[in-house]
């Protein structure tokens, strides 16, 4: 039979284009080398490209919804991965918590009590954007990485917290606008200052009073009561003087200008960023 | 677990002052300069082959201690930065000190083996480790018994994990290994034996078959 050997359609079409050679598995019929060890003609199978130039600059992995840039710095890449896996666990835990709460509430209403609590966000209303969650988590970490927070959680156990008096960490899984979220964080951190350790010099930083936390969940930034305005002014000075524990430094450039980070991070670390 | 003994982390090879530094790092990380500790450990790994095989365990312990005490990762960051620096200059290291190069590969594979992040291996190290192994599988390295020995040892230890993370690169690596085995004329017979063994080992799913064990290792027990 004088017909040419059949080749799989994909191979035939690829021969017309200048594409990278298919993986060796498909060439089980063909051999790369002759009996004397020399490679066969280049155009038939093509040499294996060195691994380096096949590596893309960015890649998508199953866990990530969008392409991730190749991180030049191993330490930062590992820290990011750690945050990401921790984040996924937290999301799963939070969703489970919501389901459990919903079950509880249904039981109550069945028994006839008129629960006046607002319904919890259904899982569909959660913030799931990874970059948003990471950014929010970093902001929360800045607040939790303070002596004030340390003293606060030691002084007031969670079950004794009274809403409106005791600050509550903003919930990063709920949907908020950027402004709303940033405002909540700001108010939360200001509120935490109440638990700042006493400094040696008596300065009027100590004169602050707990901020009215009823403002915390509201959307608009315009609702400025007296206390809020004055504590905002204080807050600018206090960020510089806030006693912190060893700061958690992150090298990633925020997509928006992060004033607080600039104020609290020593300049030399910016130089270290590649 | 009681207080880790010197034997557990093989720190006998350090001088007394450094041993004290390391012990303190394990017990009270906040009291020492953790970046310095990281440098000390890396420096020593590049000199001491025995230590480079087991240093990962000690590093893991320091990381856990620091995380528990302060929730920070200064040590890990210092360690990885240093590791990355040495990686970027690995060709020069190999030229300058073949022994140091072998120690480095042993060390980075050991780190990859032990240091996990939330029970996952460190993704950032996968390609660098592969790059090192690819270098070891080059013809000029295969001519050196020490480098062949290092290559097969690391593949025994972390090959299966590496393959899970990136199968294609493992396939490519073994193309090089097979090519080396078949085509290089200046391979020592020991090198040939080592390469053949690892080829069979992988083909058997990273396991030692009884027949292979009998062939390759029966002489050892005699």
Interface residues (C-beta under 8 A of the other chain):
Chain A: X23 X24 X37 X48 X51 X55 X71 X73 X74 X75 X77 X78 X79 X81 X82 X85 X86 X89 X245 X246 X248
Chain B: X70 X71 X72 X73 X74 X76 X77 X80 X81 X83 X84 X117 X118 X120 X122 X123 X124 X125 X127 X128 X130 X131 X134 X168 X169 X171 X172 X175 X182 X183
